[in-house]
């Protein structure tokens, strides 16, 4: 029994060192609260069950990271493109925080190797890697604060891993494609506004997509259009649809 415990502790110590070293090499900082980052990579399929109604996974950190990422990208674009209108900024932000882009980004950064999941080959949830990236940003925010998170995103991630010209000319209107799919499949599609919060110039909207009355995905953004696009993209992941078709 003592030998098994020792081996388990050694394995856990090795995993912690591996993750901490990777974060230091990739992003140039050392975590203060390692457990936040470990939690950021725990997919809901591998959630720890505290009791029948409470299961611990990275979903809460994903929610927080999504908000931080959206705010930082909005601020970055506002200053980067001082002559562009609200429509351009909204579309650019939607593309930069899209699930498809975040999935690719997580793989490029090597974050996918740390995800804890019971799903074989991640085949059942294409958004898993993007979700983990957002959860990671949520962990950074709780561990280091907003200013640190903002600098990390702009200096270490956007500056090196985002091609703004390519993003600007990438056309993927998930809402339109989802509408086309629903018409083809003869099912009802609803974009429901669940809530709006914040002041007039910093208001966030939550949109829920319902197919035949059943909730499928939600999106949160600083505009209704952006929230609809994010929700539509997540719906594509949930329904395992190909946006190229």
N, C-alpha and C positions, 0 to 999 in steps of 0.2 A: 504493500500500500504506500509506504513512504517513498519507494523508488518510483512508482507511478506518479505521485504528486511532484516529486523532484523533476521528472521528465516533463510533466505538464508545465511546471513553472519555467523550466529552461526554454521550452518551446514558445511560451508566451513572452518571455524576455527577448527571445530572438525576433519574434514578430514585431514587438514594440521597437526594438533597435532598427530593424529593417525599415519600418514605416517612418520613424523619426529621421533616419539617415536620408531616405528618399525625399522627404519634405524639405530637408535642409539643402540637398543637392539641387532640387528642382526650383525651389522658391526662395532660398537664401535665408531662411529663419528656422529657429528651433521651437517647437511647440512647448508651451508652458503646461497646458492641461492635455496630456496625451489621450485621455479617455474620450474627449470630445471628438478627436480625429478618428479614433477607432470606431466610435459610434457612427460617424459620418459615412462609413463604408459598410454598415450593416443593413443590407436590404431587408425589406419587410418579410420576405420569404424565410429569413433566418432570424426573425425577431425573437427576443427573449421574453417569455411569458411570465409576467409578474403575478398576475391573477387572471381569471377568465375574461376580464374586461380591459386589462392593461397589457399591451405588448410593446416592448421597446425596440425601435428600429431608427433608421435615419430620416423618417418622414417629417418629423418636427424640424430638424435641422435643414432639410430640403426646403420647407416652407419659408424659413428665415433667410436662407441663402438666396432663394429666388427673389425675395424683396430687396436684399442688399445689392445683388447683381443688377437688377433692373434699375435701381436708383443710381448706381455708379455709372452704368452705361448711358442712362439718360443725361446725366450731368456731363459726361465726357463728350457725347455727341453735340450737346447744346453749345459747348465751348469750341469744339472742333469745327463745326459748320455754322458760323455766326449768321450767314446769309440765307440759310435754308429754312423752309417753312415747317410748320408742325407736322404736316403729312409726311414729308421726307424723313424727319427725325423719328416719327412713330414707326414707319416701315423699317428703317435701319435698325432701330432698337429691337423690334420684333425678330428680325433676321439674326441679330447678334446673340440673342438669348433663346433662340429656337432650340427645340429638343434635338433636332438633327445636327445642328452645329455643336451643341454642348456634348453630344455623344462622341463626335469626332474629336473634339478637344480633349475629352477625358482620356481617350485612347492615345492621342498624340502625347499627352503628358505622362502616360503610363499609370494613371490612377485606377484603371480598370483591374489591374492585377491585385489590388487590395480589397476589392469588393467581396464581402461575405454573403453568399447566396446558396440556396438549396436548388436553384434552377440550373439544370444541366446546360452548360454553354451559353447561358443567358438568353436562350432561344425564345423564351416566352415573354420577355419584356424588353423591347428594344430601347426603352427610355431609361433603363437601369443605370447606365453609365453617366448620362446627363444629370439624372437625379442625384447620383453620388457626388458629382462635381458641385452642384448647388449646395448639397449638405456640407461639403468640405468648406465652401465659402461661409456657410453659417457657422461652422466650427471656428474658422479664423476670426470671424466677427466677435463671437463670444469670448474667445481666448485673447485677442489682441485689440479689439475695438474697431470702430468704423474707419477712422483715418488710416490705420494700418491696412485694413481690408481694401480700401479704395486705392491706396498706393500700390498694393500687391497686384490688384486687378489691372490697373492701368500700365504700370511699369514692367510687370513680369508676364502678364498674360495677353492683354490687348495689344501692346506694343510688338510682341514677338509672334503671336499666334493668330492674329486677325488680319486678313487682307481686306481692307475696307473697300477698295475698288472692286474686288471680286464679289464681295457681299452686296454692294450696291447694285450690281448688274445681274444678281441671281434672282430669278423669278420663280417663286413657289407660293401661290395663293391657296393656302390650305382650306380656307373657308369656301372658296369657289369650287374647289375640287371635291370637298365634302358634300356640298350641295348637289353637284353632278352625280356623285355616288349614290346619294339618298334618292334622287329621282330615278336613277337606273334600277335601284333595288326596291323601289316603290315603298319606301318607309318614311315616316315623318321625322323631320329634323327641326329642333328648336334650340335657339341660342337664348338662354334665360339669364337675365341680370339678377344675380343673387344678392349682391350688396355693393355699396360704394362708401368709401370712408376717406377722411382727410379733408384738408381745406380746398378751396376752389381751384387753386393752381397746383396742388399736389395730391389730387384726388385719385384713389385707386379703385378700380372696378374688378369685380369677380364675376366671370361669365361661366355658366354651366351648360354643357351641350347634352341634350336629351334626344335619344333616338327611340321612336315609338314610345315616348313617355319615360324611358329608362335613362337615368344619369350615366354618362359615359366618361366625361372628362371636364376638368375645370381649368380656367386660365385667369391669371391676375396681371393687370397692367395699368398704366397711368392713363389709358384711353380705352374706350369700349372696343374700338376697332382692334387695338393691339391685344386686348384680352380675348377677343373672339378668335384671332389668328392663333394665339398660343393654345387655346382650348381645342381648336380644330386640329392643330398639329398633334397634340396629345391624344386626341381621338383616333387619328391615323395610326398611332402606335398601338393603342388598345385594340383596334380592329384589325391590326396587321395588314394595313393597306399600303400600296406603293404609290407615292405621290406622282411618279412619272407616268403612271398609266392613265 
